[in-house]
Amino acid sequence: MLTLHTSSNYAAYLANSAGIIVESTRKAGGVNMKPDHPQFAEYLEAFRSAIDLHEADLLCKALLS
């Protein structure tokens, strides 16, 4: 599993078969965006090119909403 982002609020990982996994560090649970999702490639590229921690946190928040 590859770590895409970690902060005091969120953690995001890339797993080979599961896709993008995003978890909140404050609440139980999370989301999983599978590789066959239409926006998977866009979110993966957004995590890889995030300018700073704030932008990556906003991506996590969007996925968890």
N, C-alpha and C positions, 0 to 999 in steps of 0.2 A: 504494500500500500504506500502510495506517495503522498506526502503532506503538501497540500496546495496553500494552506493559510492557517495560522493559529494566532489568536489574540486572547485578551482577557474575556471577550464576549463570545467568540465563535471558533470553531475548528472545521476545516474543510479538507477532505482527502479524496484521492483518486484511486479507486480499486479496479483491477482489470475487468472483472465480470460485473461488478455492482455499479460502476460508474462513479459519479460525484456524490460523495456523502457529506452533508453539512449538519453540524450539531451545535446547539447553543450550550455554552458552559454554565448558563444560569438556570436553564430549565431542562427537564428530562425530555428525551426524544430528539428527533431530527428528521431530515428528508434525504431521499435518495433519488438522484436523477440518472436514470439508466442510459446507456449509450445509444439506444434506439429513439430517445426523445428528440423531437425536431430541433430543439434549441441546445442540445448537448454540446456541440462543437463551439457555438458562440460563447456559452458560459465557461467552457474549459479555456478558451483563448482569453476571455476576460480575466479569469483568475491568474493565468500565466503572465498577463501584461498589466496587471493592476499597478497603478502608480505608487500607491502607499497603503498602509494598513487600513486607513479610513475607507478607501475605495473598496478594498477586499471585504471589509466588514459590511459595507452596503450591499455587495453581491450576496453575501451570506444571508443578510436580512431579507433581501428580495426572494431568495429561494425558500426561506422559512415562512414567508407570509402566505 
